[in-house]
Amino acid sequence: MSGESIACGAPDVLKGVEDGGLEGIWNYDDPRTVGVNLGIARGEHTGSFVTPLIKYAPSPLPDQKELSIMRRFPLKNSLLAVAAFAAFTAFGPAAQAADLKIGVAEALSGGAAQYGTAIRNGFELAVAEINAAGGINGNKIELVIADEQGKKEEAINVFKKLIFQDKVLMVFGPTLSNSAQAADPIAQAAKTVAFGTSNTADGITSIGDHIFRNSVTEADVLPETIKTAVKNAGIKKVAVLYGNDDVFTKSGYDNFKKALDDLKIPVTTTETFAKGDVDFKAQLTKIKASGADAIVLSALLAEGAPIMVQARQLGLNVPIIGGNGMNSVKIFELAKGQSDNLYVGSPWSSSNATPENTKFIKAYTEKFKMAPDQFAAQAYDAMYIAAQALKNVKVSGDLAADRAAVREALPSVKHTGATGAFQFRRANDKSGKPAGYDAQQLPIVSVTKGSEFVITK
């Protein structure tokens, strides 16, 4: 990276000291050092004092290995020169300007890209603000962003690259719960924090104590969504429609079913679909014939939006109660003219006029020329949560120790941001032992009206 400060020890650089000057060879193991010119000049005090100066070549040749000495001066005591150079590399600007590398593994292409792109935008906005304000204890955050395509196999590959090759401090992502169940165990085994901002399925944080999320679980949100919809729309009986081949949509179904059982709301029929389906008329025709007052829908946008459109085309104009996957402004585009009367729950709403949320919406809209959604807001807040933890971490350069310090600093963070007041809640693994950390936040229920999410109680 052009312009990045690089620390090195004197033994790596200085291979010999001659009367009248220094001969230096750079440490070839770090490709960033290629093309760096080191100038050593006499200081103003004594003949044996040296002040090293580093200049950076903007476009070094890949095979340039030698360190050129820009100026040569006789040194009365070459050992003192070496000591001075070593002191510089230990305490000078090169040791102070290291970036804090944070990995971002999100679906930037494929069917989940509408979520992943918003998430990436939220991270980038937060990092721009944090770095402009001076960074973290003087260090800037550097995002290492990779496209995991919304696929389990690619999420695994991306996690491996970020953790073992890019050597990031922590990883945000992946986008979908399916991918998180596959990739998060890699982070857990590597003792590296994996922080989900959009994973709401059951069991994600039970993977281990390095797994965090600020996305409120479906188990916390869906009961409130159903209660609010039932109260406002006079719902007596419902039909259920869900994706049966996805961790998130199946988890949503399980939580919807429990909430309906608890509220003693009859289910007229339960229908399923698979990822990639485009024609839902058969299921919707059965639902219409069942006389349901509403459709409880556990789906991602790729299937959920056409389900809404086809339901309205069939004259099925009942309320639709959706899960986290339906809570996106993209629904107004993908189900244009057919998106009204959708109930969703989330800790975030564009109608929530807190100072933090107003600031976020204004900044996001100005930067990206579009309105944010829940996923952008959660990513934005997640970066600030991580930044607060990093302020309490003394980065040592020992990657394992620094990763452990991040893990220890995160659980105690409390933050008020675009999504409101936030803190972590400890989760348990399948045996009941403490594991990762879930979000402790209250959901807000909204209903779509005229291409807007309107808070309803």
C-alpha positions in Angstrom: 0.0 0.0 0.0 1.5 3.3 -1.1 1.9 5.7 1.9 1.5 3.1 4.6 4.0 3.2 7.4 6.0 0.0 7.9 7.9 -1.0 11.0 11.0 -3.1 10.8 13.8 -4.0 13.1 17.4 -2.9 12.5 18.6 -6.5 12.1 16.2 -6.9 9.2 17.6 -3.9 7.4 21.2 -3.4 8.3 23.5 -6.2 7.1 26.8 -4.4 7.6 28.2 -1.2 8.8 31.2 0.4 7.0 33.3 3.4 7.9 31.8 6.3 6.1 28.2 5.0 5.7 25.6 2.2 5.9 24.7 -0.5 3.5 21.1 -1.7 3.8 19.0 -4.5 2.5 15.2 -4.5 3.1 13.3 -7.3 4.6 11.8 -9.0 1.5 9.2 -11.0 3.4 6.8 -8.0 3.5 5.9 -7.0 -0.1 4.7 -3.6 1.1 8.3 -2.6 1.8 9.4 -3.0 -1.8 10.5 0.3 -3.3 11.0 2.1 0.0 13.9 4.5 0.1 15.7 5.1 3.3 17.7 8.2 3.8 20.1 8.5 6.7 21.2 12.1 7.5 23.4 13.5 10.2 21.6 15.2 13.1 22.3 18.6 14.4 23.8 17.6 17.7 26.9 15.3 17.4 28.7 13.5 14.7 27.5 10.1 16.1 23.7 11.1 16.1 21.7 10.1 13.1 18.1 11.0 12.1 16.6 8.4 9.7 14.1 9.7 7.2 11.8 7.4 5.2 10.4 8.3 1.8 7.8 6.2 0.0 8.0 5.3 -3.6 4.5 5.7 -5.1 4.8 2.9 -7.7 7.6 0.5 -6.9 8.6 -2.2 -9.3 7.7 -5.6 -8.0 11.2 -6.9 -8.2 12.9 -3.9 -6.5 14.6 -5.3 -3.4 17.5 -3.2 -2.5 17.2 -0.3 -0.1 18.9 2.7 -1.6 20.8 5.0 0.7 19.8 8.4 -0.4 22.6 10.2 1.3 25.8 8.9 2.9 27.6 10.6 5.8 30.7 9.4 7.7 29.7 8.1 11.1 32.1 8.3 14.0 30.4 5.5 15.8 28.6 3.1 13.5 27.1 1.1 16.4 25.4 4.2 17.7 24.0 4.7 14.2 22.5 1.2 14.3 21.0 1.9 17.8 19.5 5.1 16.6 17.9 3.4 13.6 16.5 0.6 15.8 15.1 3.2 18.2 13.4 5.0 15.3 11.8 1.9 14.0 10.5 1.0 17.5 9.2 4.4 18.5 8.9 6.6 15.4 6.0 7.1 13.0 6.4 3.7 11.4 5.2 2.0 14.6 2.3 4.4 15.2 0.4 4.3 12.0 -0.7 0.7 11.7 -4.3 0.3 10.5 -6.8 -1.8 12.4 -7.8 -4.4 9.8 -11.4 -5.6 10.1 -12.9 -8.2 7.8 -16.3 -7.8 6.1 -17.7 -10.9 4.6 -21.1 -10.1 3.0 -23.2 -11.1 0.0 -22.4 -8.5 -2.6 -23.7 -10.5 -5.5 -26.4 -13.2 -5.9 -29.9 -13.3 -4.4 -28.9 -11.8 -1.0 -27.0 -8.9 -2.5 -29.8 -6.4 -1.6 -29.0 -7.2 2.1 -25.2 -7.4 1.7 -24.9 -4.1 -0.2 -26.8 -2.2 2.4 -24.7 -3.8 5.2 -21.5 -2.9 3.4 -22.7 0.7 3.0 -23.5 0.9 6.7 -20.0 -0.3 7.6 -18.4 2.1 5.2 -20.3 5.1 6.5 -19.4 4.3 10.1 -15.7 3.8 9.3 -15.6 7.1 7.3 -17.0 8.9 10.3 -14.8 7.2 12.9 -11.6 7.7 10.8 -12.5 11.4 10.2 -12.8 11.9 13.9 -9.3 10.5 14.5 -9.8 6.8 14.4 -9.3 4.5 17.3 -6.6 5.7 19.7 -4.9 7.4 16.7 -5.2 4.3 14.5 -7.4 4.2 11.4 -9.8 1.4 10.7 -9.2 -0.5 7.4 -12.0 -2.6 6.0 -11.1 -5.7 4.1 -14.3 -6.5 2.2 -15.0 -9.8 0.5 -18.1 -11.0 -1.4 -19.4 -14.3 0.0 -22.2 -14.4 -2.6 -24.8 -15.6 -0.1 -23.4 -19.1 -0.4 -22.2 -21.4 2.4 -19.2 -22.7 0.5 -18.0 -19.2 -0.5 -18.6 -17.9 3.1 -16.3 -20.6 4.3 -13.6 -19.6 1.8 -13.9 -15.9 2.5 -13.7 -16.5 6.3 -10.5 -18.5 5.8 -9.0 -15.8 3.6 -9.8 -13.0 6.0 -8.6 -14.8 9.1 -5.6 -16.7 7.9 -4.3 -14.7 4.9 -5.5 -11.1 5.6 -5.0 -11.6 9.3 -7.9 -9.3 10.3 -8.6 -8.5 14.0 -12.3 -9.7 13.6 -14.8 -10.5 10.9 -18.2 -9.0 10.3 -20.7 -11.3 8.6 -21.8 -13.3 6.8 -25.1 -12.0 5.5 -27.4 -15.1 5.8 -27.9 -17.4 8.7 -27.3 -20.4 6.5 -23.8 -19.1 5.7 -23.2 -18.2 9.4 -23.8 -21.7 10.5 -21.2 -22.9 8.0 -18.5 -20.2 8.4 -18.7 -19.1 12.0 -17.1 -22.4 13.3 -14.0 -21.4 11.4 -13.8 -18.1 13.3 -14.5 -19.9 16.6 -11.7 -22.4 16.0 -9.3 -19.6 15.1 -10.3 -17.7 18.3 -11.4 -14.7 16.1 -14.6 -12.8 16.7 -17.3 -13.3 14.1 -19.9 -10.5 14.4 -23.2 -11.0 12.6 -25.4 -8.0 11.8 -28.1 -9.8 9.9 -28.2 -13.4 11.3 -31.4 -13.9 13.3 -31.9 -17.7 13.1 -31.8 -19.8 16.3 -28.5 -21.4 17.2 -26.0 -19.1 15.6 -24.4 -17.8 18.8 -24.5 -21.3 20.4 -21.5 -22.1 18.1 -19.1 -20.6 20.6 -17.9 -17.7 22.7 -16.3 -15.8 19.8 -19.7 -15.5 18.0 -21.5 -12.2 18.4 -24.5 -10.5 16.8 -26.4 -7.3 17.1 -29.3 -8.5 15.0 -32.2 -9.3 17.2 -33.3 -12.9 17.0 -36.5 -14.0 15.3 -37.5 -15.6 18.7 -37.5 -12.1 20.2 -39.1 -10.2 17.4 -41.8 -12.5 15.8 -44.1 -12.8 18.8 -44.3 -9.0 19.1 -45.0 -8.7 15.4 -47.8 -11.2 15.5 -49.4 -9.6 18.6 -49.4 -6.2 17.0 -50.8 -7.3 13.7 -53.6 -9.3 15.4 -54.5 -6.3 17.5 -54.5 -3.8 14.7 -56.0 -5.9 11.9 -58.5 -8.0 13.9 -56.9 -11.3 12.8 -58.7 -14.5 14.0 -57.0 -17.2 11.9 -53.9 -17.3 9.7 -52.2 -19.3 6.9 -48.5 -20.0 7.1 -46.1 -20.0 4.2 -42.3 -20.5 4.6 -39.2 -21.6 2.8 -38.4 -25.2 3.9 -34.7 -25.4 2.6 -33.1 -22.5 4.5 -31.9 -22.2 8.1 -33.3 -18.7 8.5 -36.7 -19.3 7.0 -37.1 -22.6 8.8 -36.1 -20.9 12.1 -38.7 -18.2 11.3 -41.3 -20.8 10.8 -40.5 -22.5 14.1 -40.7 -19.2 16.0 -43.9 -18.2 14.2 -45.5 -21.5 15.0 -44.6 -21.2 18.7 -46.0 -17.7 18.9 -49.2 -18.7 17.2 -49.6 -21.6 19.5 -49.0 -19.4 22.6 -51.6 -16.9 21.3 -54.0 -19.7 20.5 -54.4 -18.5 16.9 -55.7 -21.2 14.5 -53.7 -22.0 11.4 -55.9 -22.8 8.4 -53.1 -24.3 6.2 -49.3 -24.5 6.1 -47.6 -24.3 2.7 -43.9 -24.3 1.7 -41.6 -23.3 -1.1 -37.9 -23.6 -2.0 -35.2 -21.1 -2.8 -35.3 -20.1 -6.4 -39.1 -20.8 -6.8 -40.8 -18.1 -8.9 -44.4 -19.3 -9.1 -46.4 -19.4 -5.9 -49.9 -19.4 -7.2 -50.6 -23.0 -6.2 -49.8 -22.3 -2.5 -51.6 -18.9 -2.6 -54.7 -20.4 -4.1 -54.9 -22.9 -1.2 -54.4 -20.1 1.2 -57.2 -18.1 -0.3 -59.5 -21.1 -0.2 -58.7 -21.7 3.5 -60.3 -18.4 4.5 -57.3 -17.1 6.4 -57.4 -13.5 7.7 -53.6 -13.1 7.2 -50.5 -14.8 5.8 -47.6 -15.5 8.1 -44.6 -15.5 5.8 -41.1 -16.6 6.6 -39.1 -15.7 3.4 -36.2 -13.8 2.0 -36.9 -10.9 -0.4 -36.0 -13.0 -3.5 -39.1 -15.1 -2.9 -41.0 -12.9 -0.5 -41.5 -10.0 -2.9 -43.1 -12.1 -5.8 -45.2 -13.9 -3.2 -46.7 -10.5 -2.2 -47.2 -9.5 -5.9 -48.9 -12.8 -6.8 -51.1 -12.8 -3.7 -52.5 -9.4 -4.6 -53.0 -10.5 -8.2 -55.1 -13.4 -6.9 -57.2 -10.9 -4.9 -55.6 -12.1 -1.7 -55.4 -8.7 0.0 -55.1 -9.8 3.6 -52.2 -8.6 5.9 -48.9 -10.3 5.5 -46.9 -10.8 8.7 -43.2 -11.1 7.7 -39.9 -11.9 9.4 -36.6 -10.2 9.3 -36.0 -11.1 5.7 -38.9 -8.9 4.5 -37.8 -5.8 6.4 -36.1 -3.9 3.7 -36.9 -0.8 1.6 -36.2 -3.0 -1.4 -39.7 -4.5 -1.0 -41.1 -1.2 -2.4 -39.1 -1.7 -5.5 -39.5 -5.5 -5.9 -43.2 -5.5 -5.1 -44.0 -2.2 -6.6 -47.6 -1.1 -6.0 -48.3 -4.4 -4.1 -46.3 -3.9 -0.9 -48.9 -2.4 1.4 -50.1 -4.1 4.6 -46.9 -5.9 5.4 -46.1 -6.2 9.1 -42.5 -6.5 10.2 -40.6 -6.2 13.4 -37.1 -4.8 14.0 -35.2 -2.7 16.5 -34.9 -0.1 13.7 -37.5 2.0 11.8 -37.0 4.9 9.5 -39.9 6.6 11.3 -38.0 6.5 14.7 -37.0 10.2 15.1 -34.3 9.9 17.7 -31.2 12.2 17.2 -29.0 9.2 16.5 -31.3 7.7 13.9 -32.0 11.1 12.3 -28.2 11.7 12.0 -27.7 8.3 10.5 -30.5 8.5 7.9 -29.3 12.0 6.8 -25.6 10.9 6.5 -26.5 7.6 4.7 -28.9 9.2 2.2 -26.3 11.9 1.4 -23.5 9.5 0.9 -25.3 6.7 -1.1 -28.2 8.7 -2.7 -30.7 6.2 -1.4 -32.7 5.5 1.8 -31.2 3.1 4.4 -32.9 0.0 5.7 -32.7 -2.1 8.9 -29.6 -3.9 7.6 -27.6 -0.8 6.9 -28.6 0.6 10.3 -27.5 -2.6 12.1 -24.2 -2.6 10.3 -23.6 1.1 11.1 -24.3 0.5 14.8 -22.2 -2.7 14.8 -19.1 -0.8 13.7 -19.6 1.7 16.4 -20.0 -1.1 18.9 -16.7 -2.6 17.7 -15.0 0.8 17.8 -16.0 1.3 21.4 -14.5 -2.1 22.3 -11.3 -1.4 20.3 -10.8 1.8 22.3 -10.2 -0.4 25.3 -7.8 -2.7 23.5 -4.0 -1.9 23.5 -3.0 -3.3 20.1 0.3 -5.0 20.6 1.0 -6.4 17.1 0.7 -9.9 18.5 -2.4 -11.0 16.4 -3.5 -13.8 18.7 -3.3 -11.5 21.7 -5.0 -8.6 20.0 -7.9 -10.9 18.8 -8.3 -12.2 22.3 -8.4 -8.6 23.7 -11.2 -7.7 21.2 -13.1 -10.8 22.3 -12.8 -9.7 26.0 -13.7 -6.1 25.3 -16.9 -6.6 23.3 -19.4 -8.2 25.9 -19.5 -5.2 28.2 -20.2 -2.6 25.4 -23.4 -0.6 25.7 -24.2 1.7 22.8 -27.1 4.0 21.8 -27.2 4.4 18.0 -29.5 4.4 15.0 -31.2 1.2 16.3 -31.6 2.5 19.8 -30.1 1.4 23.1 -28.1 -1.8 22.8 -26.2 -4.3 24.9 -25.2 -7.9 24.6 -26.9 -10.9 26.2 -25.1 -14.1 26.8 -26.3 -17.1 24.8 -26.0 -20.8 25.7 -24.8 -23.7 23.6 -27.0 -26.8 23.1 -25.8 -28.3 26.4 -26.7 -25.2 28.3 -23.2 -23.9 28.8 -22.4 -20.2 28.1 -21.5 -19.5 24.5 -21.7 -16.4 22.3 -23.6 -13.2 22.6 -27.0 -12.1 21.3 -28.6 -8.6 21.0 -30.6 -7.3 23.9 -33.0 -4.8 22.3 -36.7 -4.1 22.1 -38.3 -4.6 18.7 -40.4 -1.9 16.9 -43.3 -3.2 14.8 -44.1 -1.4 11.5 -46.6 -1.8 8.7 -46.1 -0.7 5.1 -48.3 2.1 3.8 -47.6 4.0 0.5 -44.0 2.8 0.2 -43.1 3.6 3.8 -42.7 1.6 7.0 -45.0 3.2 9.6 -44.5 2.4 13.3 -47.6 0.8 14.7 -48.4 -0.3 18.3 
